[in-house]
């Protein structure tokens, strides 16, 4: 098994799996996002790795070229990131893609996930969700994302820096103040905190940046119901008056709080 993609703890070091510990112990080399962070885990379990090789965002492409011949020769390399599963919003995707293209066997050793841990801890009970990675840094892009979320009928999980969290919550509260969400902070660590409420409530709660890593879970938009019949009729009237369907759905959604996607889909059943 030449390339082993290993999930590592997102906080509590006791969450590592036995398979991952064995892989770190037996691999010819451990590929690390930050060797200093990986050494903490190795020291905790008294593992002396044969070699540690840095593989991060800035050198991943060059490292892939260096490592493929070693994998092709049959060496076993264990890939880890600072926390969670490599390749999911962390370095590793480029090496993984190159290895698969070269016919190298890749095995994923599952384990801790900040995304799924936050989703369950949020209590927002989603059968479907979408992970969007880190929230946009530019205010216009963040506003556009929150506007788009108004009509999403599934939960959304995102990462955000504690420094930018107050701004992100203020913007969401401005767009959709009653949207339910949860701020999950320092998951699995000593000071773990999960704060639930509406966007308006949490924007008020987090006026200042908190400490620690943050994962945000935004609940699915409320499904359209009988009260939205009037909203659907309003979309129809705007379309009859010459407005584009998407524009009409967006305007009515803003005014009524109904799902923009549902209003647009409903308008498709009407003749032009």
C-alpha positions in Angstrom: 0.0 0.0 0.0 2.4 2.8 -1.2 0.4 5.9 -0.4 -1.6 6.0 2.9 -3.8 9.0 3.4 -4.2 9.3 7.2 -6.7 11.2 9.2 -5.3 12.8 12.3 -7.0 14.3 15.4 -8.7 17.7 15.0 -7.9 18.4 18.6 -7.9 15.6 21.2 -4.9 13.4 20.4 -6.8 10.3 21.8 -9.0 10.4 18.7 -6.4 8.9 16.5 -7.1 5.4 15.1 -5.0 2.3 15.7 -4.6 2.0 11.9 -3.1 5.5 11.6 -0.7 4.9 14.4 0.6 1.7 12.8 0.9 3.5 9.4 3.0 6.3 11.0 5.2 3.8 12.7 5.8 1.6 9.7 5.9 4.0 6.7 9.2 4.7 5.0 8.4 8.4 5.4 5.6 10.5 6.8 4.5 13.5 4.7 3.5 16.4 7.0 1.8 19.7 6.5 3.9 20.9 9.4 6.5 18.6 10.8 6.3 20.4 14.2 2.6 19.6 14.6 3.1 16.0 13.5 5.9 15.5 16.0 3.5 16.3 18.8 1.3 13.4 17.8 4.3 11.1 17.3 5.8 11.9 20.6 2.4 11.4 22.3 2.4 7.8 21.2 6.2 7.3 21.3 6.5 6.7 17.6 9.9 7.3 16.0 9.1 7.8 12.3 11.7 6.7 9.8 11.6 10.1 8.1 9.5 13.3 8.2 9.0 15.2 4.9 7.2 18.5 4.7 4.4 18.7 2.2 2.4 21.9 2.3 0.5 24.3 0.0 3.6 26.0 -1.2 5.7 23.0 -2.2 3.1 20.3 -2.9 3.5 20.3 -6.7 7.3 20.1 -6.5 7.0 17.4 -3.8 4.7 15.3 -5.9 7.3 15.2 -8.7 9.9 14.1 -6.1 7.7 11.5 -4.4 6.1 9.7 -7.3 9.3 7.8 -8.2 9.5 6.6 -4.6 5.9 5.4 -4.6 6.4 3.7 -8.0 9.5 1.9 -6.5 7.2 0.5 -3.8 8.0 2.7 -0.8 5.1 3.3 1.6 4.4 6.9 2.3 2.0 8.1 5.0 0.3 11.5 4.2 -1.0 13.6 7.1 -2.1 17.2 7.6 -2.2 19.2 10.7 -5.7 18.0 11.5 -8.3 15.9 9.9 -8.1 14.2 6.5 -5.5 15.4 4.0 -7.0 16.7 0.7 -10.1 18.1 2.2 -9.3 21.8 2.5 -5.8 20.7 3.4 -2.7 19.9 1.3 -2.7 16.5 -0.3 -5.1 16.7 -3.2 -2.4 17.3 -5.8 -0.2 14.4 -4.6 -3.3 12.1 -4.5 -4.3 13.1 -8.0 -0.8 12.5 -9.3 -0.5 9.2 -7.6 -3.8 7.9 -9.0 -2.9 9.1 -12.5 0.4 7.2 -12.2 -1.4 4.0 -11.2 -0.1 4.1 -7.6 -2.3 2.3 -5.0 -3.9 4.8 -2.6 -5.5 3.8 0.7 -7.5 6.2 2.9 -7.4 5.6 6.6 -10.5 7.4 7.9 -10.8 9.2 11.2 -11.7 12.5 12.8 -13.5 15.2 10.7 -14.2 18.7 11.9 -17.0 18.9 9.2 -19.0 16.0 10.4 -18.3 16.6 14.1 -19.6 20.1 13.8 -22.6 19.0 11.8 -23.7 16.5 14.4 -22.9 18.8 17.4 -24.9 21.6 15.8 -28.1 19.8 16.4 -29.4 21.0 13.1 -30.1 17.5 11.9 -29.3 17.5 8.2 -29.6 14.5 5.9 -27.8 16.4 3.2 -25.2 19.1 3.6 -22.6 21.1 1.5 -19.1 21.9 2.7 -17.8 25.2 1.3 -14.4 25.3 2.9 -13.3 28.7 4.3 -15.7 31.5 3.8 -14.7 34.2 1.2 -12.5 37.0 2.5 -13.9 39.7 0.3 -17.0 41.3 1.6 -18.8 41.3 -1.7 -18.2 37.6 -2.2 -19.3 36.8 1.3 -22.5 38.8 0.8 -23.2 36.9 -2.4 -22.7 33.6 -0.7 -25.1 34.4 2.1 -27.6 35.7 -0.4 -27.4 32.4 -2.3 -27.8 30.4 0.9 -31.3 32.0 1.4 -32.7 29.4 -1.0 -30.5 26.4 -0.2 -32.5 23.5 1.1 -29.6 21.7 2.7 -27.3 22.6 5.6 -23.9 24.3 5.0 -20.7 23.7 6.8 -17.8 26.2 6.6 -14.6 27.1 8.2 -13.8 30.6 9.3 -11.0 32.3 11.2 -11.9 33.6 14.6 -10.7 37.0 13.6 -13.2 37.2 10.7 -16.1 35.5 12.5 -17.8 38.6 13.8 -17.9 40.1 10.3 -19.2 36.9 8.7 -22.0 36.7 11.3 -23.0 40.4 10.9 -23.3 39.9 7.2 -25.4 36.8 7.5 -27.6 38.6 10.1 -28.1 41.4 7.6 -29.1 39.1 4.8 -31.1 36.4 6.8 -31.4 37.4 10.5 -33.7 34.4 11.4 -31.5 31.7 9.8 -30.5 29.1 12.4 -26.9 28.2 12.8 -24.2 27.0 15.2 -20.8 28.3 15.9 -18.6 25.3 16.9 -15.4 26.3 18.5 -12.3 24.3 19.6 -14.0 20.9 18.7 -12.8 18.0 20.8 -10.5 20.2 22.8 -10.6 21.2 26.5 -12.6 24.4 25.9 -14.9 23.1 23.2 -18.0 25.3 22.8 -21.1 25.0 20.6 -23.3 28.1 20.5 -26.6 27.7 18.7 -29.1 30.4 17.7 -30.3 32.7 14.9 -27.9 34.7 12.8 -29.0 37.8 14.6 -28.5 36.3 18.0 -25.0 34.9 17.2 -23.9 38.1 15.6 -24.7 39.9 18.9 -23.0 37.1 20.9 -19.8 37.2 18.9 -19.2 40.9 18.5 -15.5 40.3 19.3 -13.3 37.5 17.8 -13.3 34.3 20.0 -10.3 32.2 20.6 -9.6 28.9 18.8 -10.6 27.3 15.6 -14.1 27.8 14.3 -16.5 25.7 12.2 -19.8 27.1 11.2 -23.0 25.2 10.5 -25.9 27.0 8.8 -29.3 25.2 8.8 -31.1 24.5 5.6 -33.6 27.1 4.5 -37.1 26.5 5.7 -39.1 24.6 3.1 -41.8 26.4 1.2 -45.3 26.0 2.6 -48.8 27.1 2.2 -47.9 30.7 3.2 -45.7 30.9 0.2 -48.7 30.6 -2.2 -48.9 34.4 -2.3 -45.2 34.6 -3.0 -45.4 32.2 -5.9 -48.3 34.2 -7.3 -46.3 37.4 -7.0 -43.5 35.8 -9.0 -46.0 34.8 -11.6 -47.3 38.4 -11.9 -43.8 39.8 -12.3 -43.0 37.2 -15.0 -46.2 38.1 -16.8 -45.2 41.7 -16.6 -41.9 40.8 -18.4 -39.5 40.2 -15.6 -36.9 37.4 -15.9 -37.9 34.4 -13.8 -34.7 34.5 -11.7 -35.0 38.2 -11.1 -38.6 37.8 -10.1 -37.9 34.9 -7.8 -35.0 36.8 -6.2 -37.0 40.0 -5.6 -40.0 38.1 -4.0 -37.7 35.9 -1.9 -36.0 39.0 -0.5 -39.4 40.6 0.4 -41.1 37.5 1.8 -38.3 35.2 3.1 -39.5 32.4 0.9 -37.0 30.1 -0.8 -35.7 31.7 -4.0 -35.0 28.3 -5.5 -38.4 27.0 -4.7 -40.0 30.1 -6.2 -38.0 29.8 -9.4 -38.8 26.1 -9.8 -42.4 26.8 -9.2 -42.4 29.5 -11.9 -41.1 27.0 -14.5 -44.5 25.3 -14.4 -46.1 28.4 -15.7 -46.1 29.2 -19.4 -44.1 32.2 -20.6 
